[in-house]
Amino acid sequence: MLRPEVLRSKKDFTDIYNKGKSLGDRYVVVFHRENHLDYTRTAFLASKKVGKSVQRNKARRLMKESYRELKDFVKPGHDIIIIARNTINQATYRQVKKSLRNALHRGKLLKETKE
């Protein structure tokens, strides 16, 4: 059984790239678009510019773990593609999480919290 919150379709990726919005930060680039569903779908990408397979897999793991901790604060009903920049190789987990949080915040994808 496939998990519904993972983006897979080429059409979805094309729509997000062409009709969505992008936000860049130091370690990640976030593309997003509304999907009119009850949940948020995500994809994590690292191109060959990031490095060989070991570095790309590490970058994806860092982004997935950062997103996992922020997932409860993300508004539902969006498709999000998170792409690693080549600077992610020198980054720590905390730096990636902060970069992802900043990008999601600027895109107004985070729920308002009472602080």
C-alpha atoms as an extended CHARMM CRD file, in Angstrom:
* protein
*
       115  EXT
         1         1  MET       CA              0.0000000000        0.0000000000        0.0000000000  PROA      1               0.0000000000
         2         2  LEU       CA              1.3960000000        3.3750000000       -0.9950000000  PROA      2               0.0000000000
         3         3  ARG       CA              1.4370000000        6.2280000000        1.4760000000  PROA      3               0.0000000000
         4         4  PRO       CA             -0.8410000000        9.0200000000        0.2270000000  PROA      4               0.0000000000
         5         5  GLU       CA              1.3270000000       11.8260000000        1.6260000000  PROA      5               0.0000000000
         6         6  VAL       CA              4.2340000000       11.1490000000       -0.7640000000  PROA      6               0.0000000000
         7         7  LEU       CA              4.3800000000       12.8560000000       -4.1670000000  PROA      7               0.0000000000
         8         8  ARG       CA              5.0360000000       10.4150000000       -6.9950000000  PROA      8               0.0000000000
         9         9  SER       CA              3.2570000000       11.5110000000      -10.1760000000  PROA      9               0.0000000000
        10        10  LYS       CA              5.2580000000       13.2890000000      -12.8810000000  PROA      10              0.0000000000
        11        11  LYS       CA              2.1910000000       15.4630000000      -13.5810000000  PROA      11              0.0000000000
        12        12  ASP       CA              2.1380000000       16.6340000000       -9.9520000000  PROA      12              0.0000000000
        13        13  PHE       CA              5.8300000000       17.5240000000      -10.0690000000  PROA      13              0.0000000000
        14        14  THR       CA              5.3660000000       19.4140000000      -13.3490000000  PROA      14              0.0000000000
        15        15  ASP       CA              2.3660000000       21.3380000000      -11.9940000000  PROA      15              0.0000000000
        16        16  ILE       CA              4.2400000000       22.3390000000       -8.8470000000  PROA      16              0.0000000000
        17        17  TYR       CA              7.2840000000       23.4980000000      -10.8040000000  PROA      17              0.0000000000
        18        18  ASN       CA              5.2300000000       25.4160000000      -13.3830000000  PROA      18              0.0000000000
        19        19  LYS       CA              2.3270000000       26.8120000000      -11.3390000000  PROA      19              0.0000000000
        20        20  GLY       CA              3.6780000000       26.7340000000       -7.7980000000  PROA      20              0.0000000000
        21        21  LYS       CA              5.8820000000       29.1090000000       -5.8690000000  PROA      21              0.0000000000
        22        22  SER       CA              9.4970000000       28.6600000000       -4.8500000000  PROA      22              0.0000000000
        23        23  LEU       CA             11.4310000000       29.7850000000       -1.8230000000  PROA      23              0.0000000000
        24        24  GLY       CA             15.1380000000       29.4490000000       -1.3530000000  PROA      24              0.0000000000
        25        25  ASP       CA             17.1530000000       29.3430000000        1.8000000000  PROA      25              0.0000000000
        26        26  ARG       CA             20.7770000000       28.5510000000        2.5290000000  PROA      26              0.0000000000
        27        27  TYR       CA             20.5030000000       24.7530000000        2.4180000000  PROA      27              0.0000000000
        28        28  VAL       CA             17.1520000000       23.9990000000        0.7770000000  PROA      28              0.0000000000
        29        29  VAL       CA             14.7890000000       25.2010000000       -1.9350000000  PROA      29              0.0000000000
        30        30  VAL       CA             11.0630000000       24.6770000000       -1.3570000000  PROA      30              0.0000000000
        31        31  PHE       CA              8.4860000000       24.5250000000       -4.1540000000  PROA      31              0.0000000000
        32        32  HSD       CA              4.8610000000       24.5030000000       -3.0240000000  PROA      32              0.0000000000
        33        33  ARG       CA              1.3230000000       24.6270000000       -4.3540000000  PROA      33              0.0000000000
        34        34  GLU       CA             -2.1380000000       24.0620000000       -2.9140000000  PROA      34              0.0000000000
        35        35  ASN       CA             -3.5670000000       20.6080000000       -3.5860000000  PROA      35              0.0000000000
        36        36  HSD       CA             -7.1130000000       21.0270000000       -2.1520000000  PROA      36              0.0000000000
        37        37  LEU       CA             -6.7710000000       17.7800000000       -0.1620000000  PROA      37              0.0000000000
        38        38  ASP       CA             -7.0430000000       17.1770000000        3.5740000000  PROA      38              0.0000000000
        39        39  TYR       CA             -3.3490000000       16.3910000000        3.8700000000  PROA      39              0.0000000000
        40        40  THR       CA              0.0290000000       17.6320000000        2.6670000000  PROA      40              0.0000000000
        41        41  ARG       CA              2.0630000000       15.6340000000        0.1630000000  PROA      41              0.0000000000
        42        42  THR       CA              5.8520000000       15.9510000000        0.1070000000  PROA      42              0.0000000000
        43        43  ALA       CA              8.8940000000       14.9200000000       -1.9260000000  PROA      43              0.0000000000
        44        44  PHE       CA             12.5890000000       15.2330000000       -1.0790000000  PROA      44              0.0000000000
        45        45  LEU       CA             15.1450000000       15.6320000000       -3.8710000000  PROA      45              0.0000000000
        46        46  ALA       CA             18.9100000000       15.8930000000       -4.0760000000  PROA      46              0.0000000000
        47        47  SER       CA             20.4720000000       16.2980000000       -7.5250000000  PROA      47              0.0000000000
        48        48  LYS       CA             23.8950000000       15.1070000000       -8.5990000000  PROA      48              0.0000000000
        49        49  LYS       CA             25.1820000000       18.6100000000       -7.9130000000  PROA      49              0.0000000000
        50        50  VAL       CA             24.9530000000       17.7310000000       -4.2120000000  PROA      50              0.0000000000
        51        51  GLY       CA             27.4730000000       14.9370000000       -4.6370000000  PROA      51              0.0000000000
        52        52  LYS       CA             27.7260000000       11.2140000000       -5.0740000000  PROA      52              0.0000000000
        53        53  SER       CA             25.0440000000        8.8330000000       -3.8260000000  PROA      53              0.0000000000
        54        54  VAL       CA             26.2710000000        8.8270000000       -0.2230000000  PROA      54              0.0000000000
        55        55  GLN       CA             26.0590000000       12.6260000000        0.0360000000  PROA      55              0.0000000000
        56        56  ARG       CA             22.6790000000       12.7210000000       -1.7550000000  PROA      56              0.0000000000
        57        57  ASN       CA             21.2250000000       10.0990000000        0.5690000000  PROA      57              0.0000000000
        58        58  LYS       CA             22.5680000000       11.9150000000        3.6110000000  PROA      58              0.0000000000
        59        59  ALA       CA             21.0380000000       15.1740000000        2.3470000000  PROA      59              0.0000000000
        60        60  ARG       CA             17.6490000000       13.4860000000        1.8600000000  PROA      60              0.0000000000
        61        61  ARG       CA             17.8300000000       11.9390000000        5.3460000000  PROA      61              0.0000000000
        62        62  LEU       CA             18.6360000000       15.3470000000        6.8740000000  PROA      62              0.0000000000
        63        63  MET       CA             15.7160000000       16.9840000000        5.0480000000  PROA      63              0.0000000000
        64        64  LYS       CA             13.2780000000       14.1840000000        5.9250000000  PROA      64              0.0000000000
        65        65  GLU       CA             14.1790000000       14.2620000000        9.6050000000  PROA      65              0.0000000000
        66        66  SER       CA             13.9480000000       18.0630000000        9.6920000000  PROA      66              0.0000000000
        67        67  TYR       CA             10.5390000000       17.9350000000        8.0220000000  PROA      67              0.0000000000
        68        68  ARG       CA              9.3620000000       15.1320000000       10.3290000000  PROA      68              0.0000000000
        69        69  GLU       CA              9.8150000000       17.3960000000       13.3430000000  PROA      69              0.0000000000
        70        70  LEU       CA              8.0820000000       20.3260000000       11.5980000000  PROA      70              0.0000000000
        71        71  LYS       CA              5.2840000000       18.2160000000       10.0650000000  PROA      71              0.0000000000
        72        72  ASP       CA              2.7680000000       18.9400000000       12.8420000000  PROA      72              0.0000000000
        73        73  PHE       CA              3.1550000000       22.6870000000       12.2430000000  PROA      73              0.0000000000
        74        74  VAL       CA              2.6700000000       22.5810000000        8.4540000000  PROA      74              0.0000000000
        75        75  LYS       CA             -0.7470000000       23.6160000000        7.1580000000  PROA      75              0.0000000000
        76        76  PRO       CA             -2.6240000000       20.7780000000        5.4390000000  PROA      76              0.0000000000
        77        77  GLY       CA             -3.6420000000       20.9650000000        1.7960000000  PROA      77              0.0000000000
        78        78  HSD       CA             -0.3150000000       21.6320000000        0.0580000000  PROA      78              0.0000000000
        79        79  ASP       CA              2.0980000000       19.8060000000       -2.2100000000  PROA      79              0.0000000000
        80        80  ILE       CA              5.6880000000       20.5030000000       -1.1780000000  PROA      80              0.0000000000
        81        81  ILE       CA              8.9230000000       19.6140000000       -2.9440000000  PROA      81              0.0000000000
        82        82  ILE       CA             12.0600000000       20.1200000000       -0.8520000000  PROA      82              0.0000000000
        83        83  ILE       CA             15.3050000000       20.2170000000       -2.8330000000  PROA      83              0.0000000000
        84        84  ALA       CA             18.7950000000       20.1050000000       -1.3300000000  PROA      84              0.0000000000
        85        85  ARG       CA             21.3470000000       22.7030000000       -2.3310000000  PROA      85              0.0000000000
        86        86  ASN       CA             24.9750000000       21.6660000000       -2.6840000000  PROA      86              0.0000000000
        87        87  THR       CA             25.8000000000       23.6610000000        0.4830000000  PROA      87              0.0000000000
        88        88  ILE       CA             23.9060000000       21.0400000000        2.5270000000  PROA      88              0.0000000000
        89        89  ASN       CA             27.0190000000       18.8270000000        2.6040000000  PROA      89              0.0000000000
        90        90  GLN       CA             28.6790000000       21.0770000000        5.2090000000  PROA      90              0.0000000000
        91        91  ALA       CA             25.4730000000       21.5650000000        7.2260000000  PROA      91              0.0000000000
        92        92  THR       CA             24.4690000000       20.0370000000       10.5240000000  PROA      92              0.0000000000
        93        93  TYR       CA             20.9980000000       18.7310000000       11.2950000000  PROA      93              0.0000000000
        94        94  ARG       CA             20.1030000000       21.8760000000       13.2630000000  PROA      94              0.0000000000
        95        95  GLN       CA             21.1770000000       24.1560000000       10.4240000000  PROA      95              0.0000000000
        96        96  VAL       CA             19.0840000000       22.2100000000        7.8970000000  PROA      96              0.0000000000
        97        97  LYS       CA             16.0760000000       22.2520000000       10.2100000000  PROA      97              0.0000000000
        98        98  LYS       CA             16.4160000000       26.0040000000       10.7310000000  PROA      98              0.0000000000
        99        99  SER       CA             16.7810000000       26.5850000000        6.9860000000  PROA      99              0.0000000000
       100       100  LEU       CA             13.7060000000       24.4740000000        6.2260000000  PROA      100             0.0000000000
       101       101  ARG       CA             11.6780000000       26.1940000000        8.9610000000  PROA      101             0.0000000000
       102       102  ASN       CA             12.6390000000       29.6260000000        7.5890000000  PROA      102             0.0000000000
       103       103  ALA       CA             11.6520000000       28.6660000000        4.0370000000  PROA      103             0.0000000000
       104       104  LEU       CA              8.3060000000       27.1940000000        5.1510000000  PROA      104             0.0000000000
       105       105  HSD       CA              7.6260000000       30.2520000000        7.3140000000  PROA      105             0.0000000000
       106       106  ARG       CA              8.3040000000       32.6670000000        4.4540000000  PROA      106             0.0000000000
       107       107  GLY       CA              5.9720000000       30.6460000000        2.2430000000  PROA      107             0.0000000000
       108       108  LYS       CA              3.2380000000       30.9410000000        4.8910000000  PROA      108             0.0000000000
       109       109  LEU       CA              3.0610000000       27.1470000000        5.0870000000  PROA      109             0.0000000000
       110       110  LEU       CA              3.3780000000       26.9810000000        8.8710000000  PROA      110             0.0000000000
       111       111  LYS       CA              0.4110000000       27.2250000000       11.2190000000  PROA      111             0.0000000000
       112       112  GLU       CA              0.2720000000       30.2700000000       13.4610000000  PROA      112             0.0000000000
       113       113  THR       CA              1.5160000000       29.3830000000       16.9170000000  PROA      113             0.0000000000
       114       114  LYS       CA              0.6810000000       31.2110000000       20.1140000000  PROA      114             0.0000000000
       115       115  GLU       CA              3.9480000000       32.1350000000       21.7530000000  PROA      115             0.0000000000
